[in-house]
């Protein structure tokens, strides 16, 4: 089965069962500070899972592009990826467990022809607060699964949410494919991660609301959120042992092999996989409509790390010229017809790859100088300690492999064990700060963050009034304390311009204007002058939020009902974000 066949088959199956297709959202989540990237199809649907009405109804289906970086160091094995596509379907208060499982089972066994004997599922085992999910277990049994195919686990494996101390949450059931490998022991099951079972689908049932006192009550609107791993399923359906054998990676792998052959050199299989995987992820990140660039913080840091990791592996093969653009062009050609933003932003992708390559070569040169300095200071013991070797890596971006290679040439031993300990500490911190599990998303739609979201609309409108209609939003980030708003503009704003922007917004707040919401087609919205940089993720029908006289934007919500709820508005800081992009941080009054 081809990739396109699987995408179409999945979407069409659910469309035939009353679901409406929604487009893939940006890889950079809107107004969600808990994660750096869109890690699941659920991200753009958060307002609707909380009760907002979706323009396309209560049954939805999509193919969502995602990035997860928590396992970046595992890339190169058979399954782990940073960029992937997720096939998902949702019910917003309509069908629930039995129908959801029934459709998943039918799609797997009837459409994909996977024998039911090859399936294994997990079910919430229950605890003192919430009982065992017997409904899910009985539903699976009614489909013909035997007891040995059903595994019961606790909250760590089969519970989702809440985001914070309280909120929506519920059980889930994960669907696995039995790879046919021998059991690793008497307790072998999906939770042991021995490789016998590969997760392919997860159905989350948002059934409960956890209260602050720790008790649970049933939700009025029960939701279903499911996600299927596109690459993994494609691998299994074609009888492959790893994702790199699929058509998704063959074109870029073939081009890489041609480059290696032309340079009369060699690369390990793992290095080839890392380069092919990372160039796909990097191309999609640089091609995203929100246009991030490599930097030393947040999403830009992850992007920079991926690019530099590729350069390091290419240097191991002594490939001195920049071949990243050649590889990226393969990705654009392969995916451009499905994700048109790649073709639209192709020039930007190539420019950033060239720039980062040149910059890292300079960084490597600095690393070489400092490495030589450290080596010259080593005494008779001829050992470079872990602190210095990690400093070369962390401060100067100098790979440990380079350090070991240079040290061996001088008869110096690197304390790799101490370096690995430092690296593990760094990795732990990165995982905690760089990518929080998505359950954090729902916590950021409280009253204060909702008001701050409305403030970003007023800010966008005020900036376009003061600076001109060439100003466009380039991203935003909202916490419970402040908003951060990025916009296109070539220079620093003057004191007078900032004061005028603030004056306009506070005027709107004092005027106590109702925030209006209308549903219409994208064409109608554009004709009315609505703005919105995230149009790639909206379907034919969209929501348009209007603050009469000040703002009209395509947006999913949620928003304050009246501008008076914002109390006041104050710009805290204005600074450069990246080339041609400025950033404003601001706060509003609290209730």
N, C-alpha and C positions, 0 to 999 in steps of 0.2 A: 504493500500500500504506500502511495506517495504522501508527502506532507500535505499537499493541497487537498488530496482526497480525504484525508483524516479531518482537516479543518472543516471542510464543507459538510462532511458526513455528520460531524458532531453538531454543528450549527443547524443544519437542516432537520436533524432528528428532533431537536427541541422546538424549532419553529413549527414543525408539524403538530406539536403538542401545546400550542398556544403561547410559546415564548416569543418575545420580540428581541431581535439582535441589536446590541449596542456596540459602538466602536471601542477599540482599545484606547485607554486613557494614556496620558503622558507617563513616562518613567519617573517623573518627579512629582510626588503627591502634593496636592493643593491644600494648604492650610493644615498640615499635619506635622508637627515638630517631633513626633515620637519616632519616625523612621526617615531615613534619607531617601529611600527609593520606594516605588510601588512594588510591593513584594507579593501581591495577590490581587485577583480581580475584585476583591471586596473593597479595596481602597476608594475608588471613585463612587462607591455606593453607600458610604457611611451615612449621609443624611437620610437616605431612604430606608435604611435599616432601622433608623431611629424614629421613623414615622412620617417623614416627608413623602409627598406623593411624587412618584416618578412619572415623567412625561410619557413613557412608553408602557406603563401599566405595572402589573404585579408579577408577571413571569418574564424573566430576562435571560439572555444567553450571550456570551461573548468569547472572543479569543484575546486575552490580555497579555501584553508584553510585560515582563517582570525582571527585576534584578535583586538578587540576594547575595550578600558578600560575607555572611558569617562563616562560610566554609571555603573561602577563597583559596586557602592553602591545600584544600583537598582536590582542587581542579587538576585534572590530569589522570584521575582514576576513571572508572568505567561510567559513572553516573553523575558526579557533581558538576554543576554549571553555575556561573554567576548570572548570565542572561538566559532566560527561558520563556517559553510561551505557556500560558495556563488556559485550559479550556474550562469554562465555568457556567453554571446555571443557577438561578436564584428564584426563590418564591418570597415575595414580600407580603406576608400575612395570608397566603392562600393555601397551597398544599403543604403537607408536612412529611413526617417520617416515612409512612408506608408508601406514598406515591413517589417520593424522592428516591427511595431505595429501589422501588419497582422500575423506574426509568433507568437508573444507573445499571441495574442488573440486565435489563433488556438490551440496552445499548452495547454492553460488553459482550454478552453471549449471543445476541441475534445479529447485531450490526457488525461487530468486530469478530464474531465467531470464536471467541475465547471459551474453551470448555469450562463449565462451572467447576469441574474438579481442580482446575488450576487456580481457583480463587481462594483467598483466605480473608477474613474480615475481623475487625476488632470492635468490641462493644464496651461501654462504660459498666464497670462491675458494681457500682454503688458504694455508698459510705453512710455515715451516720446522719448526713444532711440531705442527701438525694438518693433515692432508691436505684437499684440496678435497672438499666434500660431494657426491660423485658420486651417492650414493643418492638425495638430494633432487632433484638435477637429472634423473636418469633417471626418477624417479617423475613429475615434471612433464611430461617428454616423453611418457611412457606415457599421459598424459591428453590428449595432442594439442597441447600448447603447442609452438610453433616456437622455433628457436634465437634468433630476434630478440626473443622475448618473455621470455627468461631472461637475467638480468644477474648477473654475478659480482662480489662486493665483498669487502673485507677485514673485519677485526674491528670497525672503526668502524660499519659498517652491518649486519653479519650475525653478530655474536657476542654472547652474553649471559654475564656473570659472569666470574670469581667475585666474591663480595662484597668480600672482602679479599685478602690475599696468597695464600690457598688456599681451596679449596672447590668446590662443584658449579658447572658451567658447560657451555657448549655452543653449537652453531651455531643459527641460526634462518633461517626463510624468510619473507620479507614478501610479501604479496599486494597488488598495486596495481590500480586501475581507470584505464584510459586515457581521459582526458577528451576526446580527439579534437583537442586543440590541436596546432598545428604543432611540430615538434621545434625546440629552441632551438639546436641545433648538431649536429655529427657525433658528439659524445659524450653526447648527450641520453639520460637514463635516470632511473630513480626517485631516484637519489642527487643529482641536480642541483637538485631542488626548484624547478623552473621553473613548475610548475603543470600540466604535461601529465599527470603521474601522481599520483594521490591514494591514499595507503595506506589500506586497508580492513581488513586482517587480518594478524596476525603469529603464526606458529607457532614456539615456542621448544622446542628439544630438549636437555634436560639429560642429556648423554651422558658427560661427563668429570668427573674430579676433578683439579684442579690442585694439585700438591704444592708444598711450600715450596721445593724445589730448582728449581721452574719446569717440571718435566716433567708429563706428563698420563697418567692411567690411566683405564680405563673404569669407570663407576659400576656397582655391583651393581643398584641400582634406578634405571632410566632413566625420566625423567618427561617428559611433554608439557604445555606450558602455552600456550594460545592466547587471543588477545584480538581481538575485532572492534569497530571503532568504530561504535556504534549510530547516532549522528546523521549521520555521513558516509554510511553505507550507505542510510539512509532518504532522504537528499537525492538520492543518485544514482538510487535506484529510482523516484523520482517525477519525475525529469527536471528537478530544480531546479538552480540555479547556486550557491546558498548555503544554509546551514542555517537561516537566518532565514525562509525561505519555507515551511518545513515546519510541520506542525500543532503542533510542540513550542513554537513561539514566537508563533504567530498570536494566541492569546487575549490574552497580555500585551501584544503589540504593538498590538492593536486598542484595548485599554484605555488605553495610553499615548497613542495618537493622539487619543482622546476627551479626555483631560486637556489635551493641547496645544491642541486646538481650543477647548476651554472657556476656556482662558487667553488665547486670541487671540494665540498666539505661534508660534514655529517652532523646530525642532531639526534638525541635520544628520542624514543617514542613519547615519553612524558613531556619533553620540551615542545615537540611538535603539537601535541594536544593542547598544551597551555597557550601557545601562540594562536592556534586556530580558535580556541574558545574565547580568549581575551580580545582578539581583534573583532569578533562578532559583537561582544558586549560593548566595547569602546565605540564601534561604529554606530550602534543604536543610541548610546548615551550622547555622543556628539551630534547625532542627527535628530535628537529630540527637539520638538518645537520650542521648548523653554531654553534651549541652548546653554548648557553649562560648559565651563572650560576647566582644564586642569588647574588645581590650586593646592594650597596647603591646609585646607579645611573642608569639612563636610563632604558633599558629593564630589566636589572638585578634587579632594584628596584621594578618594577611592578611584576616580578616573585616572589621576596621575599615577597611582600605584599600579593599575592594570597596564598602562602604557609602558612604564619603566620596567615592569616585570617582563614584558615581551622583548624589550631592547636588550635586557640582560641575557635572555636565552638566545637571542640572535647573535650576540657578541661571543657567546660560548662557541658558536660555529664559525667565528671569525668573519661574519658577514658585516662589513664595515659601512656599506652604504645603507641609506634609509629605504627599507622595502615595505614599511607599514602602509604607505598609501596604495601600493600595488595590491596588497592583501585586502585593504578596506574597499577598494573598487570592486573586488569580487563579491563582497557582502552586499554592497549597494546594488549591483547588477542582479544578484540572486533574490533579494528581498524587496527591491524597489517597487515592484508592481503591487505588492501586498501592503507595504508600509511606505506610502508615497513621500513621507517626510524625509526619507533617506535621499531620494533623488533631489528633492527641493533644497536640501542642506548639504549636498555633496561637496561643494566648494569649501564651505565652512569646516567640514570634517577633515578634508585634506590639509587645509591651512593650519588647523590645530595640531594635527599629527606631525607636520613638518616643524612647527614651532616647538613642540614639546620634545621632539627628538633632538633638535639642536641644543635646547636648554639642558637636557639630561647629559649630553656629551660634555657640556661645560661642567656639570655637577660631578661627573665621573673624573674629570681632570682634577678638580679640587680634592676629590676623595683620594686620588692617587698621591697627591702632594702630602696630604695629612697622614696617609698610611705610611709613606716613607719616613715622615717625621716621627711617628710612633715607633717604627721599627728601629730607627737610629737611637732611640732612648732606651731600648731594651738592654738589660744587663746580661750577665753570663748565663742566666737561667734559660735564655732564648725562648721565652714563652710570652705570647701576647694575651693578656687577660681578657675575660669576658666583657668587662666594662668598656674597655677601649675598642674592642672589635664591634660591640653593639653601638657605640658612639659613631663609629664610621658608617654603620648601617643606618642608624636612626637620624643622625644630624646631617650627614653628607650624602645619604642615599647610596652608599657604597656596599654592594652585595657581599655577603659573607664568603661566597665562592671566590670572589676576586681577592678578598683578604687572605684566604687560605692559600690561593695560588701564588700570590706575591710573597707571602711568608715562607712558603716551602723553597722558593728560589733563593732565599737568604738563610736557609737552615733554621727558620723560626717555626715553632709550633703554636698553633692557635688553640686556646682553651675553648673548644667548641661546646663542651658540656655547659660551661658557664654562660656562653653566648646564648645557647638554647634556652637556658633558664630565664635570662633577661628577655629573650624574644617571646617566651611563653607568657611572661608577665605583661608585656606590651600587647600581645595578641588578645589576652583576656580583657584588658581595658578597652581595646578597639572593638571587640564584639559587644561589650556592654554599652559603649557609646555610639558605635557606628550603625548598629542595626538592632533595634528593639523588636521583639516579636510583635506581629501586627495587632495583637489584641489591644495595644496602646492606642490605636486609632480612635476608638469610640469615646475615649475620655476627653477628647479635645473639642467636644461640641456642647460644652456647658454654656451657661448664660453669658459669662464674660467673653469667652472666645467667639461666641456667636455675634456679640456686639462689635468685637474687634474685626470680624469678617466684614460687617457692614461698613466699618470705618475704612477698610481698604478700598471699597467702592467709592466712597466720598473722596479719599485721597487720590485715586486714579483720575476721577473727574476733575478735581481741583488742579492737579498737575497739568492735565490737558488744556484747561482753561488758561492757566498762567503761562505755560511754556509752549503750547501749540499742540495740534492734533497729531503731530508726528511722534508724540510720546505714547509708548505702549508698555503695558505690564510685561515684565520678564520673569516674574516669579514672586511668591510670597511665603511667609512663614509666620505662624501665629502660635503663641503660647498664652497661658492664662494671664500673663503680666504685660505683654506688649505685642505689637505687630512689626513685622519687617517686610518691606515692600521694595522690590527691584523693578526699575523701569529704564527704558532706553532714553539716553540723553548724553551728549558728548562732553559736557563740562560740569564743574561744580556749580551748584545753585548759589545765587547771591543771598545775603541776609534779607533783602527786601522781597525776593521771590519766595523764600521760605515763609516769611511773615504773611504774605498774601495768600499762600496756600492754606496756612493755618486759619487765617481769618475767614476764608470761604467755608471751610469745614465747620468751624464753630458757629458760623451764621446758620448753616443748615441744621445744626443741632438745636440752636435756640428757636428756630422756626417750627420745631415739632412736626416734621413732615412724615406722613405715613409711607412705609416701604411697600411698594406694590409688586405683586408677582403675577405674571401672565404666561400662558403656554401658547406657543406658536411655532411655525416652521422656521428653520434657519434663514430661509430667504426672506420671510416676513420680518424677522428680527433685524437682519441687515438693512432692509429697506427703512426700518424705523430708526436706524442709526445706532443700534446696540453694538457694543464692543465686546470682545472676548478672545483671548489668545489660546483658549483651550478648545476651540471648535472641533479639533480632530477627534475628541472623545464623545461628542454629542451626536445623537441620532437625528432623524428628520424633525422630530418635535423637541423643542427645548423650552427651558424656563428663562424668562427675562425678568430680572429684578430692576425696578425703576424707583429712583428717588427724584421726583419731579423737580426739574430745574438744575439738577446736580449730577445725576448719574443714570445710565441705562446699560446694563451688562447682561450677557448670557452667563448664567451661573447655576450651579446645582443647589446652592443654599447650604446651611440655613442662615437666616438673617433676623435682625431685630425687627419688631413690628413698626417702630417709630424711631426717628432719629434722636428724639429726646432721651432715649434709653442710654445713649452714649455719654451723657452728662457733659463731657468736655473732651477736647483733643489737643495734644501737645506733641510737637516733633522733638525728639530727644537728640537725634544725630542724623546727619546727611554725609555720605561718603561714597567713594568709588567701590563698586562690586567687582567689575571686570572691564575690559576695554569697551567703551561705549555704553556701559550700564552703570547707573547710579543706584544707591541704596538709602532708604529712609527707615529709621526706627522711630516708632511713636507709641504713645500710651493714651488711654482714655480714662475718664473718671470712673470710679468704682462705686457700686451701690452699697 
